[in-house]
Amino acid sequence: MPERLSTVFPVKRRENAHGWVGEWNFPPELFEHIDQQEALAVVARLLKPSKIKQSDYVFKTGDPSKNMYFLNKGSLAVLVDGRKVDVLQVGDFVGEIGMALDEKRRADVQANADSEILELAWKDLCTIGFECP
């Protein structure tokens, strides 16, 4: 499996409206131009939880890329042409490249087990100072 480069930010219960606590990995390039701790507090409030049942898809190849996802519980498989190329564990993220480049999805992401994801929409990132197309 490829190594994932990321920055780990701890999120405290008081930083978000949903009561989550834990650590999530964020792509470092998301926070290059703004204060990281301040941005994290804002992002934590913007995350939207979803439950994904085992074998359901988070997204499929060809879908529009308007969101990225952080895995909060469970496990997700990344599939290219039906082959598993990566397994995401709690704290990992997916979908950031397509979202940032406004390209269609290049892989399927499917739940290996009942899972919980935290969705971050591109339009929400625009509200905290990101350059959005």
DSSP file with accessible surface (Angstrom, degrees, kcal/mol):
  #  RESIDUE AA STRUCTURE BP1 BP2  ACC     N-H-->O    O-->H-N    N-H-->O    O-->H-N    TCO  KAPPA ALPHA  PHI   PSI    X-CA   Y-CA   Z-CA
    1    1 A M              0   0  153      0, 0.0    85,-0.1     0, 0.0     3,-0.1   0.000 360.0 360.0 360.0 141.0    0.0    0.0    0.0
    2    2 A P        -     0   0   85      0, 0.0     2,-0.2     0, 0.0    83,-0.0  -0.335 360.0-108.1 -68.6 148.0    1.3    3.5   -0.8
    3    3 A E        -     0   0  169      1,-0.0     2,-0.6    -2,-0.0     0, 0.0  -0.543  30.3-138.3 -74.8 137.6    2.5    5.7    2.1
    4    4 A R        -     0   0   71     -2,-0.2     2,-0.5    -3,-0.1    -1,-0.0  -0.876   8.4-147.7-101.8 123.5    0.1    8.5    2.9
    5    5 A L        +     0   0  131     -2,-0.6     2,-0.3    20,-0.0    20,-0.0  -0.776  38.4 137.1 -89.1 129.3    1.6   11.9    3.7
    6    6 A S        -     0   0   42     -2,-0.5     2,-0.4    21,-0.2    19,-0.1  -0.980  50.7-116.5-160.6 169.6   -0.4   13.9    6.1
    7    7 A T  E     -A   26   0A  41     19,-2.8    19,-2.8    -2,-0.3     2,-0.5  -0.969  30.3-136.2-113.8 132.2   -0.4   16.1    9.1
    8    8 A V  E     -A   25   0A  69     -2,-0.4    17,-0.2    17,-0.2    15,-0.0  -0.777  21.7-175.7 -93.6 127.2   -2.2   14.8   12.2
    9    9 A F  E     -A   24   0A   5     15,-2.1    15,-1.8    -2,-0.5     2,-0.2  -0.988  20.8-134.6-120.4 125.9   -4.4   17.3   14.1
   10   10 A P  E     -A   23   0A  53      0, 0.0     2,-0.5     0, 0.0    13,-0.2  -0.579  17.7-154.4 -75.9 139.1   -6.1   16.5   17.3
   11   11 A V  E     -A   22   0A   3     11,-3.5    11,-2.1    -2,-0.2     2,-0.3  -0.977   6.1-152.5-116.1 124.8   -9.7   17.5   17.4
   12   12 A K    >   -     0   0   95     -2,-0.5     3,-2.1     9,-0.2     4,-0.3  -0.671  26.7-113.0 -96.7 152.1  -11.3   18.2   20.8
   13   13 A R  G >  S+     0   0  148      1,-0.3     3,-1.4    -2,-0.3     6,-0.5   0.862 115.4  56.7 -51.0 -40.3  -15.0   17.8   21.6
   14   14 A R  G 3  S+     0   0  191      1,-0.2    -1,-0.3     5,-0.1     7,-0.1   0.676  95.1  68.2 -71.1 -12.8  -15.4   21.6   22.2
   15   15 A E  G <  S+     0   0   28     -3,-2.1     2,-0.3     5,-0.2    -1,-0.2   0.528 102.2  43.5 -85.6  -5.6  -14.0   22.4   18.7
   16   16 A N  S X  S-     0   0   12     -3,-1.4     3,-0.7    -4,-0.3    29,-0.2  -0.976  73.1-129.5-142.1 157.7  -17.0   20.9   16.8
   17   17 A A  T 3  S+     0   0   87     -2,-0.3    28,-0.1     1,-0.2    -1,-0.1   0.587 101.6  61.4 -79.5  -9.5  -20.7   20.9   17.0
   18   18 A H  T 3  S-     0   0   87     26,-0.2    -1,-0.2    29,-0.1    -4,-0.1   0.467 104.6-116.7-102.0  -3.2  -21.0   17.1   16.8
   19   19 A G    <   +     0   0   25     -3,-0.7    -6,-0.2    -6,-0.5     2,-0.2   0.685  57.3 155.6  80.3  17.9  -19.1   16.0   19.9
   20   20 A W        -     0   0   26     -7,-0.2     2,-0.4    -8,-0.2    -1,-0.2  -0.495  18.7-176.1 -76.8 150.1  -16.3   14.2   18.1
   21   21 A V        +     0   0   85     -2,-0.2     2,-0.3    -9,-0.1    -9,-0.2  -0.995  35.0  72.8-142.3 139.2  -13.0   13.7   19.7
   22   22 A G  E    S-A   11   0A  31    -11,-2.1   -11,-3.5    -2,-0.4     2,-0.4  -0.979  74.3 -66.1 155.2-164.3   -9.9   12.1   18.2
   23   23 A E  E     -A   10   0A 122     -2,-0.3     2,-0.4   -13,-0.2    -2,-0.1  -0.984  38.4-173.6-125.6 136.3   -7.2   12.7   15.7
   24   24 A W  E     -A    9   0A   2    -15,-1.8   -15,-2.1    -2,-0.4     2,-0.4  -0.969  24.3-122.6-127.0 147.5   -7.6   12.9   11.9
   25   25 A N  E     -A    8   0A  27     66,-2.8   -17,-0.2    -2,-0.4    66,-0.1  -0.709  27.6-169.0 -85.9 134.9   -5.0   13.2    9.2
   26   26 A F  E     -A    7   0A   1    -19,-2.8   -19,-2.8    -2,-0.4     5,-0.1  -0.977  31.5-107.3-122.9 139.8   -5.3   16.2    7.0
   27   27 A P    >   -     0   0    1      0, 0.0     3,-1.7     0, 0.0     4,-0.4  -0.483  29.0-136.6 -62.8 127.2   -3.4   16.7    3.7
   28   28 A P  G >  S+     0   0   44      0, 0.0     3,-1.6     0, 0.0     4,-0.1   0.824  98.6  67.1 -59.5 -30.5   -0.7   19.4    4.6
   29   29 A E  G >  S+     0   0   99      1,-0.3     3,-0.9     2,-0.2     4,-0.2   0.742  87.8  69.0 -65.2 -18.8   -1.3   21.3    1.4
   30   30 A L  G <  S+     0   0   15     -3,-1.7    -1,-0.3     1,-0.2     3,-0.2   0.813 108.2  35.5 -65.3 -28.5   -4.8   22.2    2.6
   31   31 A F  G X  S+     0   0    2     -3,-1.6     3,-0.6    -4,-0.4    -1,-0.2   0.127  80.3 112.2-116.2  22.6   -3.3   24.4    5.3
   32   32 A E  T <  S+     0   0  156     -3,-0.9    -1,-0.1     1,-0.2    -2,-0.1   0.849  85.9  35.5 -64.2 -34.8   -0.2   25.9    3.6
   33   33 A H  T 3  S+     0   0  103     -4,-0.2     2,-0.3    -3,-0.2    -1,-0.2   0.349 113.5  52.6-109.1   6.5   -1.5   29.5    3.4
   34   34 A I  S <  S-     0   0   46     -3,-0.6     2,-0.3    -4,-0.0    95,-0.0  -0.927  97.7 -77.5-137.7 162.7   -3.6   29.9    6.6
   35   35 A D     >  -     0   0   97     -2,-0.3     4,-2.5     1,-0.2     5,-0.2  -0.438  42.0-147.5 -60.5 121.2   -3.1   29.4   10.4
   36   36 A Q  H  > S+     0   0   78     -2,-0.3     4,-2.4     1,-0.2     5,-0.2   0.896  91.3  46.2 -64.7 -44.8   -3.4   25.6   10.8
   37   37 A Q  H  > S+     0   0  102      2,-0.2     4,-1.9     1,-0.2    -1,-0.2   0.915 114.9  47.2 -68.5 -39.3   -4.9   25.6   14.3
   38   38 A E  H  > S+     0   0  136      2,-0.2     4,-1.8     1,-0.2    -2,-0.2   0.935 113.4  48.9 -65.5 -44.0   -7.5   28.2   13.5
   39   39 A A  H  X S+     0   0    5     -4,-2.5     4,-3.2     1,-0.2     5,-0.2   0.905 107.9  55.1 -62.3 -40.5   -8.4   26.5   10.2
   40   40 A L  H  X S+     0   0    0     -4,-2.4     4,-3.0     1,-0.2    -1,-0.2   0.919 105.1  51.9 -61.0 -42.7   -8.7   23.2   12.0
   41   41 A A  H  X S+     0   0   22     -4,-1.9     4,-1.2     1,-0.2    -1,-0.2   0.917 113.7  44.6 -61.2 -40.2  -11.2   24.6   14.5
   42   42 A V  H  X S+     0   0   33     -4,-1.8     4,-1.1     2,-0.2     3,-0.4   0.944 113.4  49.6 -68.1 -47.2  -13.3   25.9   11.6
   43   43 A V  H >X S+     0   0    0     -4,-3.2     4,-1.3     1,-0.2     3,-0.9   0.912 104.6  59.0 -59.9 -40.6  -13.0   22.7    9.6
   44   44 A A  H 3< S+     0   0    0     -4,-3.0     3,-0.3     1,-0.3    -1,-0.2   0.877 106.1  49.2 -58.0 -35.5  -14.1   20.6   12.6
   45   45 A R  H 3< S+     0   0  134     -4,-1.2    -1,-0.3    -3,-0.4    -2,-0.2   0.743 109.6  52.7 -74.6 -22.8  -17.3   22.6   12.7
   46   46 A L  H << S+     0   0   36     -4,-1.1    75,-0.3    -3,-0.9    -1,-0.2   0.653  81.5 109.8 -87.6 -16.9  -17.9   22.0    8.9
   47   47 A L     <  -     0   0    1     -4,-1.3    73,-0.2    -3,-0.3   -29,-0.1  -0.373  54.0-155.8 -65.2 135.8  -17.5   18.2    8.9
   48   48 A K  E     -B  119   0B  88     71,-2.2    71,-3.3    -2,-0.1     2,-0.1  -0.958  11.8-134.7-116.5 123.6  -20.8   16.3    8.3
   49   49 A P  E     +B  118   0B  54      0, 0.0     2,-0.3     0, 0.0    69,-0.2  -0.455  24.3 176.6 -79.1 147.3  -21.1   12.8    9.6
   50   50 A S  E     -B  117   0B  42     67,-2.2    67,-2.7    -2,-0.1     2,-0.4  -0.985  23.5-135.5-143.7 144.0  -22.5    9.9    7.5
   51   51 A K  E     -B  116   0B 158     -2,-0.3     2,-0.5    65,-0.2    65,-0.2  -0.845  18.7-163.8 -99.4 135.9  -22.8    6.2    8.3
   52   52 A I  E     -B  115   0B  23     63,-3.1    63,-3.2    -2,-0.4     2,-0.1  -0.985  12.9-136.9-121.4 124.6  -21.8    3.8    5.5
   53   53 A K    >   -     0   0  141     -2,-0.5     3,-2.4    61,-0.2    58,-0.3  -0.479  40.9 -79.7 -78.9 152.0  -22.9    0.2    5.6
   54   54 A Q  T 3  S+     0   0  115      1,-0.3    58,-0.2    -2,-0.1    -1,-0.1  -0.208 118.8  15.4 -50.0 135.1  -20.5   -2.6    4.7
   55   55 A S  T 3  S+     0   0   69     56,-2.6    -1,-0.3     1,-0.3     2,-0.1   0.218  97.2 122.5  79.9 -11.0  -20.2   -3.0    0.9
   56   56 A D    <   -     0   0   83     -3,-2.4    55,-2.8    54,-0.1     2,-0.4  -0.455  62.2-118.4 -75.0 158.1  -21.8    0.4    0.2
   57   57 A Y  E     -E  110   0C  88     53,-0.2    53,-0.3     1,-0.2     3,-0.1  -0.786  16.3-162.7-101.0 138.9  -19.8    2.9   -1.8
   58   58 A V  E    S-     0   0C  23     51,-2.9     2,-0.3     1,-0.4    -1,-0.2   0.888  84.9 -24.0 -76.3 -46.7  -18.7    6.3   -0.6
   59   59 A F  E     -E  109   0C  14     50,-1.1    50,-2.6    -3,-0.1    -1,-0.4  -0.972  64.2-136.3-157.4 164.8  -18.2    7.2   -4.3
   60   60 A K    >   -     0   0   99     -2,-0.3     3,-2.4    48,-0.2    45,-0.3  -0.879  40.5 -77.8-124.1 158.0  -17.5    5.5   -7.6
   61   61 A T  T 3  S+     0   0   75     -2,-0.3    45,-0.2     1,-0.3    47,-0.1  -0.241 118.5  25.4 -50.8 133.2  -15.3    6.1  -10.5
   62   62 A G  T 3  S+     0   0   37     43,-2.6    -1,-0.3     1,-0.3    44,-0.1   0.214  88.5 130.8  93.3 -14.1  -16.7    8.9  -12.7
   63   63 A D    <   -     0   0   65     -3,-2.4    42,-3.0     1,-0.1    -1,-0.3  -0.362  69.0 -95.6 -65.9 152.7  -18.6   10.6   -9.9
   64   64 A P        -     0   0   82      0, 0.0     2,-0.8     0, 0.0     3,-0.2  -0.347  31.8-131.6 -65.2 151.4  -18.2   14.4   -9.5
   65   65 A S        +     0   0    3     33,-0.2    37,-0.2    38,-0.2    38,-0.1  -0.726  55.9 133.0-109.8  83.2  -15.6   15.4   -6.9
   66   66 A K        +     0   0  110     -2,-0.8    56,-2.8    36,-0.1    57,-0.4   0.478  66.4  37.7-107.2  -5.9  -17.2   18.0   -4.7
   67   67 A N  E     -C  121   0B  30     54,-0.2     2,-0.3    -3,-0.2    54,-0.2  -0.954  59.4-148.0-141.8 158.8  -16.2   16.6   -1.3
   68   68 A M  E     -C  120   0B   0     52,-2.6    52,-2.9    -2,-0.3     2,-0.4  -0.855  21.7-142.6-121.4 165.6  -13.4   14.9    0.6
   69   69 A Y  E     -CD 119  94B  23     25,-2.9    25,-2.3    -2,-0.3     2,-0.4  -0.973   9.4-155.7-135.8 143.4  -13.9   12.4    3.4
   70   70 A F  E     -CD 118  93B   0     48,-2.2    48,-2.6    -2,-0.4     2,-0.6  -0.960  26.2-127.3-114.5 133.1  -12.2   11.5    6.7
   71   71 A L  E     +C  117   0B   2     21,-3.0    20,-3.3    -2,-0.4    46,-0.2  -0.722  32.9 168.9 -85.7 118.2  -12.7    8.0    8.1
   72   72 A N  E     +     0   0B  26     44,-2.7     2,-0.3    -2,-0.6    45,-0.2   0.766  67.6   6.9 -98.1 -34.0  -13.9    8.2   11.7
   73   73 A K  E    S+C  116   0B 119     43,-1.8    43,-2.0    16,-0.1    -1,-0.3  -0.992 108.8  11.7-147.7 147.2  -14.9    4.5   12.2
   74   74 A G  S    S-     0   0   27     -2,-0.3    16,-0.4    41,-0.2     2,-0.3  -0.571  82.4 -71.0  94.9-150.2  -14.5    1.3   10.3
   75   75 A S        -     0   0   19     38,-0.3    37,-2.7    -2,-0.2    38,-1.0  -0.991  32.7-158.2-154.3 140.0  -12.4    0.6    7.2
   76   76 A L  E     -GF  88 111C   2     12,-1.8    12,-3.4    -2,-0.3     2,-0.4  -0.959   9.2-144.4-124.4 143.2  -12.7    1.6    3.5
   77   77 A A  E     -GF  87 110C   1     33,-3.6    33,-2.4    -2,-0.4     2,-0.6  -0.866   7.9-146.3-104.3 138.4  -11.2    0.0    0.4
   78   78 A V  E     -GF  86 109C  17      8,-2.8     7,-3.0    -2,-0.4     8,-1.2  -0.925  22.6-168.3-101.3 123.0   -9.9    2.0   -2.6
   79   79 A L  E     -GF  84 108C  18     29,-3.2    29,-3.0    -2,-0.6     2,-0.5  -0.944  15.3-172.9-119.9 131.9  -10.5    0.1   -5.8
   80   80 A V  E >  S-G   83   0C  44      3,-2.5     3,-2.2    -2,-0.4    27,-0.1  -0.993  83.3 -14.4-121.8 121.9   -9.2    0.9   -9.3
   81   81 A D  T 3  S-     0   0  146     -2,-0.5    -1,-0.1     1,-0.3     3,-0.1   0.872 130.3 -54.9  52.8  38.2  -10.6   -1.2  -12.1
   82   82 A G  T 3  S+     0   0   62      1,-0.2     2,-0.4    -3,-0.0    -1,-0.3   0.400 114.1 117.2  81.0  -3.6  -12.0   -3.6   -9.4
   83   83 A R  E <   -G   80   0C 159     -3,-2.2    -3,-2.5     2,-0.0     2,-0.5  -0.829  69.2-120.8-101.0 135.5   -8.6   -4.2   -7.8
   84   84 A K  E     +G   79   0C 113     -2,-0.4    -5,-0.2    -5,-0.2     3,-0.1  -0.598  37.7 166.4 -73.8 120.2   -8.0   -3.1   -4.2
   85   85 A V  E     +     0   0C  52     -7,-3.0     2,-0.3    -2,-0.5    -1,-0.2   0.528  63.1   9.8-111.3 -13.7   -5.1   -0.6   -4.2
   86   86 A D  E     -G   78   0C  13     -8,-1.2    -8,-2.8   -85,-0.1     2,-0.4  -0.978  55.9-145.6-160.9 154.2   -5.4    0.8   -0.7
   87   87 A V  E     -G   77   0C  36     -2,-0.3     2,-0.4   -10,-0.2   -10,-0.2  -0.998  20.4-147.7-125.6 124.1   -7.2    0.2    2.6
   88   88 A L  E     -G   76   0C   1    -12,-3.4   -12,-1.8    -2,-0.4     2,-0.2  -0.777  13.7-166.1 -95.6 137.3   -8.1    3.3    4.7
   89   89 A Q    >   -     0   0   97     -2,-0.4     3,-2.6   -14,-0.2   -18,-0.3  -0.657  43.2 -57.9-113.9 171.4   -8.1    3.1    8.4
   90   90 A V  T 3  S+     0   0   83    -16,-0.4   -18,-0.2     1,-0.3    -1,-0.2  -0.200 126.1  26.8 -51.9 130.9   -9.5    5.4   11.1
   91   91 A G  T 3  S+     0   0    4    -20,-3.3   -66,-2.8     1,-0.4    -1,-0.3   0.146  94.7 119.0  98.7 -16.1   -8.0    8.9   10.7
   92   92 A D    <   -     0   0   29     -3,-2.6   -21,-3.0   -21,-0.2    -1,-0.4  -0.370  49.8-147.1 -79.6 162.4   -7.3    8.6    7.0
   93   93 A F  E     -D   70   0B   6    -23,-0.2     2,-0.3    -3,-0.1   -23,-0.2  -0.877  13.5-176.3-126.6 160.0   -8.8   10.8    4.3
   94   94 A V  E     +D   69   0B  15    -25,-2.3   -25,-2.9    -2,-0.3    15,-0.0  -0.989  57.3  40.6-153.5 150.3   -9.8   10.3    0.7
   95   95 A G     >  +     0   0    9     -2,-0.3     4,-1.8   -27,-0.2     5,-0.2   0.409  69.7 119.3  95.7   0.7  -11.1   12.4   -2.2
   96   96 A E  H  > S+     0   0   27      2,-0.2     4,-2.5     1,-0.2     5,-0.2   0.856  71.6  52.6 -70.4 -33.2   -9.0   15.4   -1.7
   97   97 A I  H  > S+     0   0   99      2,-0.2     4,-2.4     1,-0.2     5,-0.2   0.971 111.9  42.5 -70.3 -51.9   -7.2   15.3   -5.1
   98   98 A G  H  >>S+     0   0   13      1,-0.2     5,-2.0     2,-0.2     4,-0.9   0.897 116.2  50.9 -59.9 -38.8  -10.3   15.1   -7.2
   99   99 A M  H ><5S+     0   0    3     -4,-1.8     3,-0.6     1,-0.2    -2,-0.2   0.949 112.4  44.7 -64.5 -48.0  -12.0   17.8   -5.1
  100  100 A A  H 3<5S+     0   0   51     -4,-2.5    -1,-0.2     1,-0.2    -2,-0.2   0.852 121.1  39.5 -66.7 -34.4   -9.1   20.2   -5.3
  101  101 A L  H 3<5S-     0   0  102     -4,-2.4    -1,-0.2    -5,-0.2    -2,-0.2   0.473 104.4-128.0 -93.1  -4.5   -8.6   19.7   -9.1
  102  102 A D  T <<5 +     0   0   87     -4,-0.9     2,-0.3    -3,-0.6    -3,-0.2   0.920  60.8 142.1  54.5  46.6  -12.4   19.6   -9.8
  103  103 A E      < -     0   0   69     -5,-2.0    -1,-0.2    -6,-0.2   -38,-0.2  -0.812  57.7 -95.6-112.0 158.5  -12.0   16.3  -11.6
  104  104 A K        -     0   0  137     -2,-0.3   -41,-0.1   -40,-0.1   -43,-0.1  -0.325  56.8 -82.1 -67.5 156.0  -14.2   13.2  -11.7
  105  105 A R        -     0   0   12    -42,-3.0   -43,-2.6   -45,-0.3    -1,-0.1  -0.297  34.0-163.4 -62.0 140.5  -13.4   10.4   -9.3
  106  106 A R        +     0   0  173    -45,-0.2     2,-0.3    -3,-0.1   -45,-0.1   0.325  69.6  31.9-106.2   2.1  -10.7    8.0  -10.5
  107  107 A A  S    S-     0   0   15    -47,-0.1     2,-0.4   -27,-0.1   -27,-0.2  -0.960  76.2-113.1-150.1 164.1  -11.4    5.2   -8.1
  108  108 A D  E     - F   0  79C  30    -29,-3.0   -29,-3.2    -2,-0.3     2,-0.5  -0.833  22.9-157.7 -95.6 144.6  -14.2    3.5   -6.2
  109  109 A V  E     +EF  59  78C   0    -50,-2.6   -51,-2.9    -2,-0.4   -50,-1.1  -0.987  18.1 177.4-125.4 119.9  -14.2    3.8   -2.4
  110  110 A Q  E     -EF  57  77C  43    -33,-2.4   -33,-3.6    -2,-0.5     2,-0.3  -0.945  32.2-109.8-127.4 143.0  -16.2    1.0   -0.7
  111  111 A A  E     - F   0  76C   3    -55,-2.8   -56,-2.6    -2,-0.4   -35,-0.3  -0.552  17.6-167.5 -74.0 126.7  -16.8    0.2    3.0
  112  112 A N  S    S+     0   0   48    -37,-2.7     2,-0.3    -2,-0.3   -36,-0.2   0.663  80.9   1.3 -78.7 -23.1  -15.0   -3.0    4.2
  113  113 A A  S    S-     0   0   38    -38,-1.0   -38,-0.3   -61,-0.1    -1,-0.1  -0.929 108.4 -58.9-151.4 168.5  -17.2   -2.8    7.3
  114  114 A D  S    S+     0   0  107     -2,-0.3     2,-0.3   -60,-0.1   -61,-0.2  -0.413  73.3 178.7 -54.6 130.7  -19.9   -0.6    8.8
  115  115 A S  E     -B   52   0B   9    -63,-3.2   -63,-3.1   -41,-0.2     2,-0.4  -0.889  32.5-138.5-138.6 163.6  -18.1    2.8    8.9
  116  116 A E  E     -BC  51  73B  19    -43,-2.0   -44,-2.7    -2,-0.3   -43,-1.8  -0.999  22.4-171.8-126.6 129.0  -18.6    6.4    9.7
  117  117 A I  E     -BC  50  71B   4    -67,-2.7   -67,-2.2    -2,-0.4     2,-0.5  -0.843  18.3-140.5-117.0 155.6  -17.2    9.1    7.5
  118  118 A L  E     -BC  49  70B   0    -48,-2.6   -48,-2.2    -2,-0.3     2,-0.4  -0.978  22.9-147.3-115.6 117.7  -16.9   12.9    8.0
  119  119 A E  E     -BC  48  69B  46    -71,-3.3   -71,-2.2    -2,-0.5     2,-0.5  -0.710  12.6-169.3 -93.0 133.3  -17.6   14.8    4.8
  120  120 A L  E     - C   0  68B   1    -52,-2.9   -52,-2.6    -2,-0.4     2,-0.3  -0.978  15.8-146.8-120.8 116.5  -15.9   18.1    4.0
  121  121 A A  E >>  - C   0  67B   8     -2,-0.5     4,-1.5   -75,-0.3     3,-0.6  -0.600  14.6-132.4 -85.2 142.7  -17.4   20.0    1.1
  122  122 A W  H 3> S+     0   0   41    -56,-2.8     4,-1.8    -2,-0.3     3,-0.2   0.902 108.4  58.6 -57.6 -41.3  -15.3   22.1   -1.3
  123  123 A K  H 3> S+     0   0  140    -57,-0.4     4,-0.6     1,-0.2    -1,-0.2   0.852 104.1  52.4 -61.4 -30.5  -17.8   24.9   -1.0
  124  124 A D  H X4 S+     0   0   18     -3,-0.6     3,-0.8     1,-0.2     4,-0.4   0.870 104.0  55.2 -72.7 -36.8  -17.2   24.9    2.8
  125  125 A L  H ><>S+     0   0    1     -4,-1.5     3,-1.7     1,-0.2     5,-1.3   0.872 100.0  62.0 -61.0 -34.4  -13.5   25.2    2.3
  126  126 A a  H ><5S+     0   0   44     -4,-1.8     3,-1.1     1,-0.3    -1,-0.2   0.806  94.1  63.2 -61.1 -27.2  -14.1   28.3    0.2
  127  127 A T  T <<5S+     0   0   97     -3,-0.8    -1,-0.3    -4,-0.6    -2,-0.2   0.644 100.1  52.8 -75.1 -13.6  -15.6   30.0    3.2
  128  128 A I  T < 5S-     0   0   32     -3,-1.7    -1,-0.2    -4,-0.4    -2,-0.2   0.071 130.6 -79.1-113.3  24.9  -12.4   29.8    5.2
  129  129 A G  T < 5S+     0   0   48     -3,-1.1     2,-0.2     1,-0.3    -3,-0.2   0.553  79.2 141.8 102.6   7.7  -10.1   31.5    2.7
  130  130 A F      < -     0   0   22     -5,-1.3     2,-0.6     1,-0.1    -1,-0.3  -0.573  58.5-111.1 -81.0 148.0   -9.2   28.8    0.1
  131  131 A E        -     0   0  178     -2,-0.2    -1,-0.1     0, 0.0    -5,-0.1  -0.676  43.5-171.3 -75.1 116.3   -9.0   29.8   -3.5
  132  132 A a              0   0   44     -2,-0.6   -32,-0.0    -6,-0.1    -9,-0.0  -0.932 360.0 360.0-116.7 138.1  -12.0   28.1   -5.1
  133  133 A P              0   0  130      0, 0.0   -31,-0.0     0, 0.0    -1,-0.0  -0.274 360.0 360.0 -69.8 360.0  -12.7   27.9   -8.8
